[in-house]
Amino acid sequence: QVQLVESGGGLVQAGGSLRLSCAASGSIFSINAMGWYRQAPGKQRELVATITGGGSTTYADSMKGRFTISRDNAKNTVYLQMNSLQPEDTAVYYCNARIITDTKLYLNYWGQGAQVTVSS
Protein backbone atom coordinates (compact mmCIF):
# COMPACT_ATOMS: atom_id res chain seq x y z
CA GLN A 1 0.00 0.00 0.00
CA VAL A 2 2.70 2.42 1.04
CA GLN A 3 6.31 1.90 0.17
CA LEU A 4 9.33 3.63 1.58
CA VAL A 5 12.41 3.35 -0.57
CA GLU A 6 15.70 4.24 1.01
CA SER A 7 18.87 5.13 -0.76
CA GLY A 8 22.23 6.63 -0.02
CA GLY A 9 23.75 4.07 2.27
CA GLY A 10 27.20 2.73 1.74
CA LEU A 11 30.71 2.56 3.01
CA VAL A 12 32.53 5.63 4.19
CA GLN A 13 35.69 6.31 6.11
CA ALA A 14 35.61 7.83 9.55
CA GLY A 15 35.06 11.54 9.33
CA GLY A 16 33.20 11.27 6.09
CA SER A 17 29.64 12.05 5.19
CA LEU A 18 26.64 10.33 3.73
CA ARG A 19 23.19 11.49 2.83
CA LEU A 20 20.29 9.12 3.14
CA SER A 21 17.06 9.60 1.29
CA CYS A 22 13.70 8.00 1.83
CA ALA A 23 10.85 8.46 -0.58
CA ALA A 24 7.33 7.43 0.29
CA SER A 25 4.87 6.40 -2.36
CA GLY A 26 1.54 4.68 -2.59
CA SER A 27 -1.80 5.35 -0.99
CA ILE A 28 -0.76 8.43 0.88
CA PHE A 29 -3.10 11.19 1.73
CA SER A 30 -0.58 13.02 3.81
CA ILE A 31 2.43 12.30 5.96
CA ASN A 32 2.20 13.34 9.55
CA ALA A 33 5.84 12.76 10.36
CA MET A 34 8.92 11.00 9.12
CA GLY A 35 12.03 9.87 10.84
CA TRP A 36 15.15 7.79 10.91
CA TYR A 37 16.06 4.99 13.23
CA ARG A 38 19.06 2.76 13.28
CA GLN A 39 20.02 -0.61 14.59
CA ALA A 40 23.55 -1.85 15.00
CA PRO A 41 24.42 -5.51 15.41
CA GLY A 42 23.65 -6.65 18.91
CA LYS A 43 21.93 -3.41 19.82
CA GLN A 44 18.37 -2.26 20.01
CA ARG A 45 16.87 0.03 17.45
CA GLU A 46 17.32 3.62 18.43
CA LEU A 47 15.95 6.92 17.36
CA VAL A 48 18.14 9.02 15.13
CA ALA A 49 15.91 11.92 14.21
CA THR A 50 12.33 12.79 13.42
CA ILE A 51 10.63 15.62 11.62
CA THR A 52 7.01 16.61 11.51
CA GLY A 53 5.15 18.10 8.62
CA GLY A 54 5.46 21.43 10.32
CA GLY A 55 9.21 21.12 10.46
CA SER A 56 9.70 20.32 14.12
CA THR A 57 12.71 18.10 14.59
CA THR A 58 14.07 15.87 17.27
CA TYR A 59 17.47 14.26 17.51
CA ALA A 60 19.13 11.77 19.69
CA ASP A 61 21.74 13.57 21.73
CA SER A 62 24.59 11.66 20.18
CA MET A 63 23.54 12.80 16.73
CA LYS A 64 23.04 16.47 17.44
CA GLY A 65 25.52 18.61 15.62
CA ARG A 66 26.46 15.84 13.22
CA PHE A 67 23.21 14.69 11.68
CA THR A 68 20.54 16.82 10.08
CA ILE A 69 17.09 15.66 9.12
CA SER A 70 15.14 17.46 6.47
CA ARG A 71 11.98 16.87 4.53
CA ASP A 72 10.53 17.69 1.17
CA ASN A 73 6.82 17.50 1.76
CA ALA A 74 5.97 17.86 -1.90
CA LYS A 75 8.06 14.80 -2.72
CA ASN A 76 7.15 12.85 0.40
CA THR A 77 10.83 12.45 0.97
CA VAL A 78 12.93 12.69 4.07
CA TYR A 79 16.69 13.07 4.15
CA LEU A 80 19.35 12.45 6.69
CA GLN A 81 22.61 14.26 6.24
CA MET A 82 25.27 12.52 8.27
CA ASN A 83 28.56 14.25 8.86
CA SER A 84 31.61 13.36 10.90
CA LEU A 85 30.68 9.73 10.76
CA GLN A 86 32.38 7.39 13.16
CA PRO A 87 32.59 3.62 13.30
CA GLU A 88 29.99 3.57 16.04
CA ASP A 89 27.53 4.98 13.55
CA THR A 90 27.69 1.75 11.62
CA ALA A 91 24.18 0.37 11.52
CA VAL A 92 21.20 -0.31 9.38
CA TYR A 93 19.24 2.89 9.08
CA TYR A 94 15.50 2.61 8.75
CA CYS A 95 13.18 5.24 7.47
CA ASN A 96 9.80 5.64 9.09
CA ALA A 97 6.74 7.45 7.93
CA ARG A 98 3.54 8.05 9.80
CA ILE A 99 0.96 8.55 7.12
CA ILE A 100 -2.62 9.66 7.20
CA THR A 101 -4.93 7.85 4.82
CA ASP A 102 -7.85 9.37 3.02
CA THR A 103 -10.04 7.91 5.73
CA LYS A 104 -7.97 9.70 8.38
CA LEU A 105 -6.33 6.53 9.57
CA TYR A 106 -2.83 6.90 10.97
CA LEU A 107 -0.40 4.20 9.93
CA ASN A 108 3.31 3.67 10.36
CA TYR A 109 5.49 2.31 7.59
CA TRP A 110 9.13 1.39 7.47
CA GLY A 111 11.73 1.42 4.79
CA GLN A 112 13.78 -1.59 3.86
CA GLY A 113 16.84 -0.35 5.68
CA ALA A 114 20.03 1.16 4.40
CA GLN A 115 23.36 -0.19 5.52
CA VAL A 116 25.80 2.43 6.64
CA THR A 117 29.29 1.22 7.33
CA VAL A 118 31.94 3.52 8.69
CA SER A 119 35.49 2.28 8.60
CA SER A 120 38.22 3.51 10.87
Summary of the structure (lengths in Angstrom):
residues: 120
radius of gyration: 14.0
end to end distance: 39.9
largest distance: 48.7
contacts: 359
relative contact order: 0.32
helix: 8%
strand: 60%
